């Protein structure tokens, strides 16, 4: 049996480690854990090896300086880039993978980075490889949800997406930097048929999640704000929000965002390490439960308004697996030779909701969908998904 080699750059980080853990369950695979710190890669590979069905090896590779020769020397079939923050990356690694003749998948959620990946399409087609950006919660999973339910609408008018991770999750400095870098910065979103300027971590509002209750959310810039209107031309509103579980933390971030907007502070990114230390110290204030939602509004074939609310609730600290799953699904497909056609594209509706549900069946993650009786003649029926639910 042929052995497939999957290289995970950032494979010992907050999300890359989860990607590696899931893929290490795949027989007839070799998993290379790579990053800038060889000791960290070796330590995590050693930790993962006893429970893995695949062979696990460490490697040293820096996404910022990598060359095609370095990629080719490791002989991967698929490279997964989990090395963020993607707001500060270019396409050097993706181009190196194309030149080395291997597939590339990343976990980016940076709007410009994900949308811009199409500029590599001709190169990827010529090399007969897939280059996929955004295999994460957004737009990977969010677009899978919208695609799953869009057929129930004759006209889709609005999509709103939100994520609130558990306070127990430690994002690491790179992820924290990318989160804070958005605070107070302007971005465009579609609202009631018009492009409007909003600012990162502002637009303060609350959302009630099943099981975990009501949490604060604020506007955040993601690729979906461009991709949804591209794929659903009738859309009048596309919004995305994110939140911090502990209310005072979220309100503090909202307050700091005004300093950036006012020009008193250029960027909150440099404060990431200090704020992350404070969060770790106060870890006990929150829980191990996070949530995600997708709300869709539109009309059926009779012109009757309808609304669909989909929720994901992750407990037992399993929330950080959610951003990892789309890349795992795609890597397995590509390794098996059943992936997408060659070319470069965002991860929009490239995985199905059923594939996601099957991949997280062993985790404490529950998904539900409900038609709102106020908007739909379907009477508010709630549909539980095959996602595993532990009460």
N, C-alpha and C positions, 0 to 999 in steps of 0.2 A: 504494500500500500504506500502511495506517495505521501511524503511528509510535507505539510505546509508550514512555512515559517512566517510568523506575524511579529513585527517589530512595533513596540509601543514606546513612543518617546514621551517622557513625562510619566513613565509607567509605575512610578512609586509615589506619585502625587495624589491629591485629594480624589480626583476622578479617575486618573490613569490606573491607580491601584485597583479600583473596582472593575475597570475594563479587563485588566490582567487576570484578576481573580476569576471572572466569569469565563474568559477564553481559555484559561488553564484547565478547565473541565473538559475541553475538547480533545479526544484521542487523536493520534496521528498528526499532532501539531507540535511545533516548537515555538515557544513564546520568549521573545527577547525583551527584557526590561531595560530601557535605556534612559539616559538623562545626562545632565552636566556633572553629576556627582557620582563617580564610580562606586564609592563605598555604600551610598544609599541604594543604588541599583542592586549591588551584590547582596546587601542585607535583606532587601525585600524579596529578591529571587530565592534566597535561601529559606526565607520564611514561607514562601508560597509553594516551594517544591514538594514537601511531604504530602500535601493534600491535592496535588495536581495530577491530572491524567495525562497532561502534555508535559513535555520536557521544558524546563524553564532555565534561561541563562541571562546573566547581566551583560550590559554593554555600555560603553560611554559614547554619547552622541549629543551634540548641542544643536538644537533646531535653528539657532541664530547664525551658525557658521558652517553648517553641514554642507558637504559636497556630494555630487552624484557618485563619485568614487567611493566615499565612505558608505553610502547606502548600498551600492553594488557589492562591496566587500562582505557585507552581512547577509546577502542573498535572501532578502525577504520577498514574499509574494504580496503581502499587504503591509503598509505602514499606517499606524494610527497616531495622530498628533494630538496628545493631551497635555501639551506643554504650556498653554496660555501664559499671560493674558494675550488674547489675539488682537486686541486693539493696538498693540505695539509691534505686531509681527507683519512680515511681508510674505510673499509666496516662494521664498527661497527653498523651503523644505518640499513643498509640493512640486516645484520645478525639478528638484533633485530626484524625486521619486519618478517623475515622468522620464527623465534622462536615464535613470537606472532600470526602467521598464517594469516598475511595480505599481500596484494600486495605492491610492492615498485617501485616507478618511480622517477628518478632524472633528473635534468637539467644540468648534467655535460658536460663540453666540454674538460676536461683534458684527453689527449690521453691515458696515462697509466691507469688511473682510469676506463675509459669506456671500453677499451680493456680487462682489467683484471676482469671485472665483471663476466665473464664466469666461474671463479673458484668457484662461488657460485651455479653453475647449479645443481649439485647433491642435495645440501641442499634444494634448491627451489623446485625441482621436488618432493622430499620426502615430503615436506610440502604442495604440490599442490598449490603453489603461483607463481606469475610472479614477476621477478626482472628485471627491465629495466633501463639501464643507457644511458644517452645522448639524452634525449627527449628535445632537444633544437634546435637552428638554425642549429648547426652541432653536431652530424651527422643526427639528426632527420629529419629536413626539407631538407637539402642538399641531403641526400640519397633518399628522396621521389622524388625530381626533377630528379636525375640521373635515378632512376628506371622508372619513367614515360616515359622518352624519349629513354632509352637504346634499346628498341625494334626496333627503326628505324635504328639502326646500325647493320650491319652484323659483324663488328669488331669495338670495341670501343678502341681507342688508347690513348686518353688524356682527363682528366677532370681537370678543374681549377675552384676554388671557391674563392669568395672574399666577404668581408663585410665591409661597411663603415657607422657606425652609425652617427646620427645627433649630432652636438655639444651640442644641448639642453638637451640631455640625461645625467642624473646624475647617473653613475653606482654604486655609493656607494664605500666605502673603500675596502670591500671584493673583489668586482669585479675588481676594479682598481689595487689591489694588485696582483691578478692572471694575469692580463694583463701585468703589469710591470715586474713581475717575469720572464717572458719569454725573455725579452730583452737581446740580446747578447748571449743567451744560444744556444748550438748546438742541432739540431734535424735532423733526416733523412727524406728525401722525395724521391719519385721515379721520375726520370727525364731521358727521352730518354732511358728507359730500364735499367737504373742503379740507385742504391741507392746512393744518394749524401748527404753530410752534408751541411746544411745551418744553419743560425743563426737567432734567433728571432728578429723581427723588423728590419731586414736588407733585402737585395734584393730589394732595392728601385725601384719602377716603378709606372706608372700611368694607371688608367683605366677610360674610358669614360662611365658613366651611362646615360641612357635616363633621361630626365627631370632635374636631379640634377647636371649634368655636370661631368667634369673630377676631379678625386681625387687621392691623393697619397696613395699607398698601400705598405706593406712590408710583408715578410714571417712570418707566425705564425704557431705554432705546434697545430694540432687538430687530433681527432681520425680518421677522414676521410683518412688521409695519410696512415694508415694501413688498414682500412676497405675497401676502394675502390679496391686496388689490390687483396685483399682476394676474393671479390665478382665478380670482372671482370678480369679474368686471362690474357686477351689480352692487358690490360692497360700498356702503356709504360711511361706515365707521370701522376702524381697526385700532384697537388699543391694547397696550400691554402694561402690566403693573407688577411690582415685586414688593416684598415686605420683609421686615425683620420681626421675628416672633415676639420678642420682649418689647412691649409698647414704648417704654422710655428710650430704648435704644433706637427704635424707628423714629420717634419724634426728635431725638437728638440728631440723627442723620438728616432728617428733613430741615431742621434748624440750620445745620451747617451748610446745606445746599444753598441757602440764601446768601451766605458769605461769598460763595463762588459766583452766583448770579449777579451780585452787586459789585463784583470785581475786587473785593477785599482780599480774597484768596484765589490764586490761579487754578489750583487743582487739589483735591483732597487725597489723591493717590499717594503722595509721599507720607501721609499720616497713617497709611494702612497698617504698618507693623505695630505702632503704638496702640491704635484702636483695637487691633486684633488681640493684643496682650490683655487689654481691659476686658474684652469679651470673654476671653478664656478664664480670667479671674472670676467673672460673674456667670460662668456657665450654669451654675446651679439655679439661676433664676428662670430658665426656660424648661423645655421638655425635649423629648426625642421624637416629636411628631411634626411633620411638615405637610403641606398641601399644595395642590395645583388645581386650577380650574380653567375651563374653556366654556364661554357662554356664546351661543349663536342665536341670532334673531333674524326672522324673515317672514316669508309668506308661502303658503302651500299653493297648489294648482288652482284652488278656488279663491285665492286672494285673502284667505284667512290668516291673520297674524299668528305666529308660533315662535316659541323659544325653547331651546335645548340647553340644559346646564349639565356639564360633565365635570366630575370632580375626581381627583386622585388624592388619597390620604396615605401617607407613608408613616409607619410607626416603628418602634424598636430601633431607631437610628438608621433605618434603611433608605431614607430619602436620597442620600448621595449616590445610590445606585441608579436613580432615575436618569440623570444626565448621561450615564455610561451606556445605557442599554441599546440605543440606536446604533452606535458604533460597533457594538458586539454583534448585533443582527447582521449589519452590512458586512463586517469582516468575515463572518461565517459563510455568508453567501458568496463573497468574492473568492474565498479560499476554496469553496466547492465548485467554482466555475459557473455559478448561477446568478451572478450579480447583474447590475445595470449595464446597459450598453456603454461602450467607451465614450469618453468625453468628460467635461468638467461642469459641475452643476451644484447648486445648493441642495441640501437634504430636505426637500419639500415633497411630502407624500411618497417618500421612497421606502418607508417601512409601513406596515399596516398595524392598526390597533390590536388586532388579534395576535400578531407576532410579538408585540410588546407584552401583552398579557401573558402569553405562554412563557416568555423569557423571565418574568418576575413571579411566576407561580409559586416559587419556594420562598419568597420574601414576604414580609409583613406590609404588603401594599394592597390597597383596596381601591377599585374604580367603580363609580356609579354614573349613570346618566338618567336625567329626569326631564320630561316634557312639562313645562310650566302651564298649568291649567288656565292661568290668567291670559296667556297668549295663544294657547292651542286648544283645539276641540278634541284633543286626545285624552283630556281628563287628568293630567298630572301623573301619568303612569311612570313609575320608577323602575329602571332596569339595572340590575346588578351585573357586573362583568365577571368573567372567569378569574379576575385577579383574586388572589388569596386574601381573605379577610379574617383577622383574629380579633375578636371582641374582648 
